[in-house]
């Protein structure tokens, strides 16, 4: 008996590290010190442009979207989803990303799959100006089935203390502007797989792709649309629509004593959500609590500022809708 016979292939792990090193280095920004493979990752923080810099961090995963990736044998997009999800989570706090670390765990390490996943992270990190400075690859037979893997990431960003978005200035009468999602993003896949998991290879003319491809569409990053707007407009709050749907996530940034009046007819669901509801006879209320339904991020602004914000979004070609308002509870 040895470690490899027990199910852990050290050589495969070393192969992954050597193959991803040149990819990961492409994401390195000026603050990165050292290289991949050390016990810790180093980042030299440049605070010259800040009066009171605050670090903002978040950790998240991709959920059972990974099961769709395995079934479709397509591994690169989930890496992009992970980074973009984490970027959005700190963006809605007013922060821009600095660096990212990942955790990849599997039942049997297959270098091709691992490298594909991490190459997706590299793509997204470069797109978001975020350095991929470290991570962990774990092979754990007995905990995961041979084909299964899990994915998580940690992001660290920076924001000026006075510019932290916390929603405290939100009042009744403020309005909600929704920005479009690309699909399910990274939430609701347990339900989606339950009703569509046996049809992943089926082509849908309405979706313009197979169902599996539609389910694997990349979770959008809103960084390049929203971050520049924070210095141009008075945005009182931002909400990233993830698990729990539009209402639950937006209430996270709304002060106590206030509620939301959502105009559910203000936009049209993406076809993938209509398909899920039809295939599973899913109640509308459950759809609203589970999925983003085509709204991936919500801006909360005053009524007077809304006109300026929507004019800007129209000018840059960003699909958006006035989807509701803040009301007294």
N, C-alpha and C positions, 0 to 999 in steps of 0.2 A: 504494500500500500504506500502511496505517496500523495502529495497535494493534488497533482493533476488527475490521478485516478479517483480522488475524492470529489473532483468536479471543478477545481480551480486551476486555471492555466495561466501561470505567471508569465510565460513567454507571450501569450496573446495580449496580456495587459501591457507588457513592454512594447509590443508592436504598435498598439494603439497610440501610446505616448509618443513614439518616434514619428508616427504618421501625422499626428495632429500638430506637432510642434510648429512646422512651417506655416500651417493654416492659422493657428492661434496668434502667431507673431504678427500677422497682417492686421490684427485688431489693436495692437499696442499703440497707446497714445503717449504723449510726452511724460506723463506722470508715472508710467510703469517702470519699475526697477527690477532687475533680475530676469529670469526666464522660467518657462514651464518646468516643473519637476522638483522644485524646492519644497521644503516642508511648509512654508508659508509664502503668501504672495504679498508683494510690496508695492505700494502706490504713494508717490510723493504728492501731497495735496498743495495745489497752487491757490492760495486765498487772496491773491493780490487784487482781484476785482470785487472783493466782498468786504463789507464793514463788519458784519456778524454772520459768518458762514455757519450753516447747520447741515450736518450730514443726514440724509434720509435713506433708510434701507427697507427692503422688503424681500420676502421669500415666497415662492409659489411653485406650483407644478403644472402639468398639462392634463392631469386626470386620465380618464379612460379613453381619451382621444388616441392614446398610445395603442390601444387594442385595435383601432381602425388602421393605424399605421402598420401594425404587424400583419393584419389580414390583407392589406393592400400591398405589402412588401415595399412600402415607400417611407423612408425614414428621415429625409432631410427637412421636411416642412415642420415637423414637431419641434425641432430645435429652434427654428425661427419663431414659432408660436410662444415658446417659453420665454425667450428674451423680450419679445414685444409685450407680452403680458406684464412682465415685471417692470418694463419701462413705463407702461401706462399707469401702473400702481403708484409709482413715485411722481409721475407727471401730474397727476391730479392733486398732489400736495404742493405743486409749484416747482418741483425739482427737475433738474436735468441729470442724466446718468453719467457716472464716472467709470465704474467698473463692475464686472459681473463674474460670478463663480458658479459652476454647475456641479451637479451630482448625478451620475449615471450608474444605475444598478441593474443587474440582469441575472438570469438563471444560468446562462452559458454565454460567455463573452465571444461574440462574433465580430472581429475587427472591422469588417466591411460595414456592418450596421452601425457600430459605435462611431466610426469615422464619419459616416453619412449624417448621423444626428448632430455631431459636433460641428461639421461643416455648415449645417444650417444655422447653428448658433453664431458661427463666425460671420456669415452673411448678415444676420440681423445686428450683431454688434457693430459691424462696420457701418451699416445703414444708420444706426442710432448714435454713432460717435462714442461707443462704449467699449472699453478694453476688456477682453476675456483674459483674466490674469491667473486663473487657477481653477481647480476642480478635483473631483474624486471619481474614479471608476471602480466599481465593486462588483465582483462575481460571486453570487450567493446561491448555489444550488441548494434546493431544499426549502428556500424561502420563496423563490420565484420558479415558475415552470421554465423549461429550457428556452422557449421562444419569447418569453415575456421580459420586459424591462420597465424600469421606472425612471423618471426624470424630474429633477427639481433644480431651482436656481435661486441665487441670492444676488440682489443688485444693490449698489450703493450710489447715491447721487448727492447733489448739493443744491442748496437754496439759501438765498439771503433771508435772515430771520424775519425781517419786516415784511417779506413777500410770501411767507408761508400761507398757502390756501387752507383755511380751516372752516370756512362757511359761517363764521360768527357774524358777518355783516348781512347775512341773508334775512329778508323780511317778507311778510305776506305781500303779495303783489308782484314779486319777482317772477321771472318766467324761465322756462326750461327749453333749451335748444338742443336737439338730439343730432349727433353725427352718425353717419352710416357705419354699420359693421360689414364685415366680409362674409359672415355666416355665423356659425355657432361660437366662433372664437375658441375658448377652451372650457366651455361649461355646458352641462346638460347631456353629456355623451352616454351616460348610463341609460337614460331614457331613450335617446336617439338610437342606440345600438339594440335596445330591447325591441324596438318596432321596425328597424331597418337593417339590422345586422346581417340578415340572411340575403339582403339584396344589394350588397356593396358593389358588386361587379355589373349591376344592371344599369344600362344607359338610360338617362332621362332627357328627353328633348327639352322639357321645361327648365331643367337645371343646366342644360348645355354640356353635360359631363356625366360620368357614372356617379351613382349616389356616393360611393366611397371617396371619389375625388372631391365632391362637393363638401363632404364632411371633413376633409383634410385641408380645406382652404385656410390660408395662413391668417392667424390672429393679427389684426391690423395694429401697427404702432401709430399713435396720434401725435407723436413728438413734433414732427416737422410742421404739422398744421397748427397745433395748439400752443406750443411753447413760445413762438414769436408773438402770439396774440396776448400773452400775459403782460407784456410791456406796452401794448397798444390800446388795450381795452380794460374796462373795469369788470373783470370776471370775478364774481363773488365765491363761486364754488365749482368744482368739477367732480364728476362721478364716473368711475370706470364700471361698466355694466358687466358683471361677472356672475358668479353663483348667487342666486336669490332674485335675479331679474332686475328690472328697471326701478321699481319702487323701493325695494329693500336697500339696494346699493345707494340710491340717491338720498334716502333718509339718513344715511350715515354721515352726511355732510350738512344736514339741515338742523338748525337749533331746535331744542325741545319746545313744545308748544305750537309747532308748525306742522303742516301736513302737505300732501301733494294732490293736486287735481290733474290727472293725466288724461289727455285727449287721445284715446286709443285709436281713433279714426284718422289721426293726423298723418299717418304714413302707412304704407302697404308692407305687409310682411314679405320677407324674402321667400322665394319658392320653396327652399329647403324646409322652412318652418311649417308651411302649409302642408307639405308632404308628410312631415312627422305627425302633425295633428290628424290628418286624414288616415294615415296608415295605422295609427294606434288609438284612434278615437279619443284623443287626449282632450280633456276639458280645457276650455279657453283660460280659465283662471290658473290652471296648472302650467299651461304654456307660458303665461305671463310671469309666473314665479320661478320658472326653470331656465328660460332662454332670454337672450337679449332682443329677439324678434326683429333684428335689423338696426337697432340703436346700440352702438358700441360705447359711446361716451356722451355724457350730458354736461352742458354748460348752464350755469345759473347766473343770470344777469338781470339788471333792472329793465323795466319795460322800455325806458328811453334808450338804454344802451343796446337793446336787442336789435333795433333797426340797423345800427352801425355794424354790429357783429355779423348779422345775416347778410348785409351788403358785402362785407369782406369775404365771407365764406362763399358767396355766389361768385365773386370776382376771381377767387382762386380755384373755382370748380369743385368745391367740397360739398357733396350732397348733405342737406340738413333740413330739419323740420322744427317748427314751433310746436312742442308736444305737450305743453301744460304750464301750470303755474303753481307757485307756493301759496298756500292758504293757511288760515288759522285752524288749529286742530279742534 
